[in-house]
Structure formats: C-alpha cells, structure tokens
Amino acid sequence: MTLPFPDHAFGAFLFDMDGTILSSIAAAERVWAAWAQRHGLDVETFLPTIHGVRAVETIRRLNLPGVDVMAEVEALTQAEFEDVEGIEAIAGAAAFLNALPPQHWAIVTSSPRRLAIRRLEATGLPIPSLMITGEDVTNGKPAPDCFLLAAERLALKPQDCLVFEDAPAGIQAAEAAGTKVVVITATHKHALETSHPTIAGYGSLTPLLNEGGRLTLTKSGTTTSAAAGA
C-alpha cells in the first residue's frame, strides 16, 4: 500500500459515513428497492443513483407526479431506521476512529442525524463530537456546503482538512470545498477512476498527532496512535 499524503499534516479528518466507515448498502437498497417498485421505477437502473446524496434530492430529481417529497423522505428514513440488518463497519474503521482525538475529526453525511446515529450504534463505531448531516445544509452533496460547514465549526480552513469519501457525489463535494481526498474502495463493485489516493480499508493505517497538533497518516505498526499522542 502507498501511504496517502505522506508529506502532509491536517487539522482534522472528515469522514463520509455510508460506504466510507460503514457499509449499509444492503439495508439501504432493500428499503429503496421496495420504494422504487411501489412507484413503478426500474429498480436495477434506479438503485445506483441513491448513493452519496440526500433522499430529498434523489426523489425531487425523479419529478414523480402527485408525490409529497417530504412525506416520502420521512417514510424512507423511518424504514431505513428500522432495517439495520447486515450493516457493518469497514475493515479497520473502528480502531482508526477510536485513535483520533475527539476535536480532530467529524462525520459529514447525507443521512439524517437520527439515521446516522442508528447506523453508527448498530456497528459499534464511535459517535463524534461533531457530525454534519443532510439536515444541516441547504444544498447536499455534490455541493460543497457540508464540508465547508464542518471545517468552519472546527475553526479550520477547508484546505486544512482531509476528507475520506467513497461516492462520486461526495468526492465532487470535497473537491469543490478545496480539501484533500482519500477514496475508500471497500464497497466498490467496479474500479473508480480517480486522481485521488485510494485505500480498501483502514487496517494498514494509523493516525498520528504530531508535535504541532496536526494529524498525519502512518503505516500501522510504525508508531503510536493520535489519541496516545494527544
């Protein structure tokens, strides 16, 4: 594995959730497939469009006649809240996140807050001090608003943040915000063409807090963790 950004130090790491630190694809696609069938959509064509973006934008984009968009979003959220079967952490994510000092990381997700917390609890992953959800911004991914807001609340410039993402919409949002990006490929069925560094999981990486109070990435087994250095 080539170490991502070996010569860079960051003020904070920002993590997308679904597909980046946990996999909820099976659960999400069960719920959305049933919804798509009820609305007469071609499920196989439709499902790839749901990932990485807010439900409200997915539904609005369809322009379905006679549909109450917000009522559909609420119903879908509740269905996803109730179905957490098969949701699991990405390899190495728990150890990696638990090694980070609380003030140096955040989750930035398109999911509603209660669904995000539900999925994190289902996997046993830590809930960060700062979480930016789809409800916190006017424009969801691929707009940069969510990452810009996270950086602002951490009192950092976007350029001081490293984003971990998996989906094209999230990668575009991070690029537009001006952050560096690492692409997580654990849930990818096909190779993603990208100019950003890619990793399959977190098991080979350890975060380190340097003497200047900034985060770097090191290969596992070569140094102590960021939390230990905090």
C-alpha positions in Angstrom: 0.0 0.0 0.0 1.2 3.5 -0.9 0.7 5.8 2.1 -1.7 8.6 1.2 -0.3 12.2 1.6 2.9 11.2 3.4 4.2 14.7 3.4 1.0 16.5 4.6 -0.4 17.2 8.1 -4.0 18.2 8.7 -6.1 20.0 11.2 -8.8 17.4 11.0 -10.1 14.3 9.2 -13.7 14.5 7.8 -15.5 11.2 7.1 -18.5 10.4 5.0 -20.4 7.6 6.6 -22.1 5.1 4.3 -19.6 3.3 2.2 -16.7 5.1 3.9 -16.7 4.0 7.6 -19.6 1.5 7.4 -21.4 -0.4 4.8 -25.2 -0.1 4.8 -25.7 -0.8 1.1 -27.7 -4.0 1.6 -30.1 -2.4 4.0 -30.5 0.9 2.1 -31.0 -0.9 -1.2 -33.7 -3.2 0.4 -35.7 -0.1 1.5 -35.2 1.9 -1.7 -35.9 -1.1 -3.9 -39.3 -1.6 -2.3 -40.0 2.1 -2.6 -39.0 2.1 -6.3 -41.2 -0.8 -7.0 -44.2 0.9 -5.4 -43.6 3.9 -7.7 -43.1 1.9 -10.9 -39.4 2.5 -11.3 -36.9 0.2 -12.9 -35.1 -0.9 -9.7 -31.8 -2.0 -11.3 -31.4 1.4 -13.1 -32.6 3.4 -10.1 -30.6 2.0 -7.2 -27.1 3.2 -8.3 -28.5 6.8 -8.2 -29.3 6.8 -4.4 -25.8 6.6 -3.0 -23.9 9.5 -1.5 -26.8 12.0 -1.9 -29.7 13.1 0.2 -33.1 11.3 -0.2 -34.8 14.6 -0.8 -32.6 15.3 -3.8 -33.0 11.8 -5.1 -36.8 12.0 -5.0 -37.0 15.5 -6.4 -34.8 14.6 -9.3 -37.4 12.0 -10.4 -40.2 14.6 -10.8 -42.9 12.0 -9.9 -46.4 13.3 -10.3 -48.5 13.7 -7.2 -45.7 12.8 -4.8 -45.3 14.6 -1.4 -41.5 14.7 -1.4 -41.0 15.4 2.3 -43.6 12.7 3.3 -41.7 10.2 1.2 -38.4 11.2 2.7 -39.8 10.8 6.2 -41.2 7.3 5.4 -38.0 6.2 3.8 -36.0 7.4 6.8 -38.2 5.5 9.2 -37.9 2.4 7.1 -34.1 2.7 7.0 -34.1 3.4 10.7 -35.9 0.1 11.3 -33.7 -2.0 9.0 -30.1 -2.3 10.2 -29.6 -5.9 9.3 -26.2 -6.6 7.8 -24.8 -3.1 8.5 -21.2 -3.5 9.4 -18.1 -1.4 9.9 -15.5 -1.0 7.1 -12.4 -3.0 7.9 -10.2 -1.2 10.5 -12.5 1.8 10.8 -13.3 1.3 14.5 -9.7 1.2 15.6 -8.8 4.1 13.3 -11.6 6.4 14.5 -11.0 5.5 18.2 -7.4 6.5 17.7 -8.4 10.1 16.7 -8.5 12.9 19.3 -12.2 14.0 19.5 -11.6 17.6 18.4 -9.7 16.5 15.3 -12.4 14.6 13.4 -16.0 14.7 12.2 -18.6 12.8 10.2 -20.1 14.6 7.2 -23.0 12.5 5.9 -26.0 13.0 3.6 -28.1 10.9 6.1 -30.5 12.4 8.6 -29.0 12.7 12.1 -31.2 10.0 13.7 -30.4 7.5 11.0 -26.7 8.2 11.1 -26.6 7.7 14.9 -28.7 4.5 14.5 -26.3 3.0 12.0 -23.2 4.0 14.0 -24.7 2.4 17.1 -25.5 -0.7 15.1 -21.9 -1.1 14.1 -20.4 0.0 17.4 -18.5 2.8 15.8 -17.8 5.9 17.8 -20.2 8.9 17.6 -18.1 12.0 17.0 -18.3 15.3 18.9 -19.2 17.0 15.5 -21.5 15.5 12.9 -22.8 17.4 9.9 -25.8 15.7 8.4 -28.1 16.3 5.4 -30.4 18.4 7.6 -27.7 20.9 8.4 -27.2 22.3 4.9 -29.4 23.8 2.2 -27.6 22.1 -0.6 -26.5 18.4 -0.3 -23.5 16.7 -2.0 -22.2 17.2 -4.6 -22.4 20.8 -3.4 -19.5 21.6 -1.0 -21.7 23.1 1.7 -21.4 20.2 4.2 -17.6 20.0 4.1 -17.3 23.8 4.3 -19.6 23.8 7.4 -17.6 21.1 9.1 -14.4 23.0 8.6 -16.0 26.2 9.8 -17.2 24.5 13.0 -13.8 23.0 13.6 -12.4 26.6 13.2 -10.3 25.4 10.2 -9.9 26.2 6.6 -11.1 23.5 4.2 -7.6 23.2 2.9 -6.6 22.0 6.4 -8.9 19.0 6.3 -8.6 15.6 4.8 -11.8 14.0 3.5 -12.5 10.3 3.4 -15.1 9.5 0.8 -16.4 6.7 -1.4 -19.1 8.1 -3.7 -18.7 10.3 -6.7 -21.1 12.9 -5.3 -19.1 13.2 -2.0 -15.8 13.3 -3.9 -17.1 16.1 -6.0 -18.3 18.0 -2.9 -14.9 17.6 -1.2 -13.1 18.8 -4.4 -15.4 21.8 -4.6 -14.7 22.6 -0.9 -11.0 22.6 -1.6 -10.0 19.7 0.7 -7.6 16.8 0.0 -9.4 13.5 -0.5 -8.8 9.8 0.2 -11.2 7.4 -1.6 -12.4 4.3 0.2 -13.0 1.5 -2.2 -14.2 -1.2 0.2 -17.8 -1.3 -1.2 -16.9 -0.6 -4.8 -18.0 -3.3 -7.2 -16.1 -1.7 -10.1 -12.8 0.3 -10.1 -13.4 4.0 -9.8 -11.4 6.3 -12.0 -9.9 9.0 -9.7 -6.8 11.1 -9.3 -7.1 10.8 -5.5 -5.3 8.2 -3.3 -7.4 5.1 -2.7 -7.5 2.6 0.1 -9.7 -0.5 0.6 -9.9 -0.1 4.4 -8.2 1.4 7.4 -6.3 -1.6 8.8 -3.0 -0.6 7.4 -3.2 3.0 8.5 -2.7 4.7 11.9 -3.3 8.4 12.6 -0.6 10.3 14.4 -0.9 13.7 16.1 2.4 15.5 15.6 4.1 17.9 17.9 2.3 20.8 16.2 -1.1 19.4 17.0 -1.8 18.2 13.4 -2.8 14.8 12.1 -0.6 12.7 9.8 -1.1 9.2 8.4 1.4 6.5 9.1 1.5 2.8 8.3 0.2 0.6 11.1 2.8 -0.8 13.4 5.3 2.0 12.9 4.2 4.5 15.5 1.8 5.2 18.4 -1.8 6.4 17.7 -3.0 10.0 17.6 -5.0 9.6 20.7 -2.0 8.3 22.6 -0.1 11.4 21.4 -2.9 13.8 22.4 
